[in-house]
Amino acid sequence: MEKKIAEFSVNYLQVLDENGECSGPAELTKDQIKEVYELMVLSRMFDEKAVNLQREGRLGTYPSLRGHEAAQVASAYALAKKDWMIPSFRENGSMIVRGLPMEMIFQYWGGDERGQKMPLDQNTLPFAIPVGTQPLHAVGIAWASKLAGDKIASLVYFGDGATSEGDVSEAMNLAGVFNLPLVFVCVNNQWAISVPRGKQTAAKTIAQKAIAFGFGGLQVDGNDAFAVYAATKSALEKARAGFGPALIELFTYRLGNHTTADDASKYREKTEVDEWVKKDPVERLRKYMESKKLWTKGYEEKMAERMKKKVDSAVAKYGSVTPEQAGKIFEYTYSEMTKNLVGQQKGVSDEGKS
């Protein structure tokens, strides 16, 4: 005899549509809405400058965040200062929200690891370049905070392509089994380099994968800053309160290339990109603000000039940084260097003297 023992569903959340019309409460004050908008504009300006610097040979390979402004800024904005943020390699906007100086982000993408020497007052991990490894790190942090009795949550970012990695499934399984205060944020931008999301999984949504590990999954319009903030804030609050992990799938789109070493026009149709340009997260929030008298052309011009000065200042600071001796990099791995690292550092230093 066959009988039904369980039934599941996956919900989709959108608050702000493509025309900037709101279907529910924003959960943000007027001042917070302006702050989120300005951080999104700043993130886009930073991104445009980074791409230009790479083309000039002043940065190495760089992953553009264009199209991810709401997904990155609104989710990071929901974090409390004491919470942990574990990024993948594209969360430049999230890093800006957390307060990492932009010159340090430029520094990292310029090949200087000192750019990811996190300030001690930030519970933020460095960028994770290997795909899908960082959710396991997040599990360790969340588990440690739970054992210590700290009422904090952790948030880890990864892409749709990372869900094909076993590490991600292992991390979600551990988080479910041990009821960890961890929010998994899958930024589903439809393309993992040249491989479409449909080649990553046969599942209708990525959010539904949480069900197999015993916790909830929600698909969210990743270009809707209000929905991203509301979903992330709710999941973080529940995690801190002891209700365990959650998976949020931010349904968005990578408007640019995978990195500056990529040419997306070789595998994506222009018509597809054009359709997603109409869903631009920055433009969507601007339309809403204009309808609520929170935006004017004068405000935009003054604000854009302020943001430009911040980016230009960061570029100048980045350009003024002097190279460091190669051997110094060994000092950033642990709080105290191991014997092996001491030996490796000495070898590099001695080589540099010859």
PyMOL commands that set and color helices and strands:
alter all, ss='L'
color gray80, all
select helices_A, chain A and resi 30-55+69-77+92-98+102-109+113-116+134-148+161-164+166-177+197-199+209-212+225-240+264-266+270-277+281-291+297-320+326-332+339-353
alter helices_A, ss='H'
color red, helices_A
select strands_A, chain A and resi 11-13+84-86+154-159+182-188+191-192+195-196+216-221+246-251
alter strands_A, ss='S'
color yellow, strands_A
deselect
rebuild
show_as cartoon
